[in-house]
Amino acid sequence: MKKITRLLFVFLSLLSFWACGKDKDYLITISTRHGEIKAILFDDTPEHKANFIALAEAGRFDSTQFHRVIEGFMVQGGDVFGKEGLPAEQWPTLPAEISTNHVHVKGMIAAARQGDNINPQKRSNGSQFYIVQGRTYEALELTTDFTALQKAVFQFMQLGSQQELKQEYNRLYQEEKFDSLTNLILSKRDEIAKTLNIKLTKDYTPEQIKAYAEIGGTPHLDFEYTVFGQVLSGLDVVDKIAIEPTTREVPNNPVIMTVTVEKVSKKKIEKEFGYVYPQSK
């Protein structure tokens, strides 16, 4: 009987420990001379989350910098392996954890990677990450597959009925009125898709469309890179980093970072930062 009671006690203790762990999350703090960025990492990108936490807890992000800065696009940093002198060909990578649940809205954290020509599996760099800045987008522009549309419009303009469109396209191109040219193509998107019986749109949820319209971001990166975290506070810090004077995208005055993590209750994170965990929605 004592043995059964003891086993039951151990089981209940483990259950309590598991429940406590489930109710907590890692709060990330990225400290710079511009201030602090607070963030969380997503549970549905477990390899990226575990890797980032391990690097941060070991202090390996400390003294790395935001080494690639493009205003209106993103700020990139965390080159742990470059700092440690590891040859580039030996840098560890992570398997892609790309999800339609996570898009490049402003404040999202994603993993840098090499291009598809040498990295068709879209594996992530083992340490480098970027924080999205970007701009706002209207629904028509956001949901258009521009690569497919650009190819389709040339095919469409070969039709005898589209000579007027072809002339207008050529005029705007020659006059370098590229914004007007883009608007012209967009206005013809649905007609082209119907005529050629092809899909020229990208699939976004209403919530994602609203976020891009109100907050902004960099949608052309969606579903190509692993988005694994989100800034909770400190977007003003991201904006300050983004306007640093640069030479070849590298800040002239280095923006050094220190990264720490702490376990905090999810309720506290929701209360302090207004973040809503997926299971709470």
ABEGO torsion letter per residue (X at the ends): XAAAAAAAAAAAAAAAAAAAAAABBBBBBBBBAAEBBBBBBBAABAAAAAAAAAAAAAGAABGBBBABBBBGBBBBBGBAAAAAGBBAAABBBBBBBBBAABBBBBGBBBBBBBBAAABAAGBBBAABBBBBBEBBBBAAAAABBAAAAAAAAAAAAABAAAAAAAAAAAAAAAAGBAAAAAAAAAAAAAAAAAAAGBBABBBBBAAAAAAAAAAEEBAAABGABBBABBBABGAAAAAAAAABBBBGGBBABBBBBBBBBBBBBAAAAAAAAGBBBAAAX
